[in-house]
């Protein structure tokens, strides 16, 4: 779940989710931010979120405040972006958000 879906360069993307399991298992969770470059090519950036253990009957709460900012190597452009959780390499459905002009 996203706290806000309209952000600007330098804004904070806040999201949360709950992970459940039917058996005790180690989990490796990443999150993926996808967009298109100014030339229209797809771009994905994968970030580490959590390495832990999921227990049956207990929700593993996932949350992150991620600052979106242009850097020396990447210029964020206004437009539609998406975020998806990835557990052990399996990607879950993405949620869209919009980066507006500063």
Secondary structure, DSSP 8 states (H G I E B T S, - for coil): -BS-SEEETT-EEEEEEEE--SS-EEEEEEEEEEEE-TTS-EEEEEEEEEEEEE-TTS-EEEEEEEE----SS----SEEEEEEEEETTEE---EEEEEE--
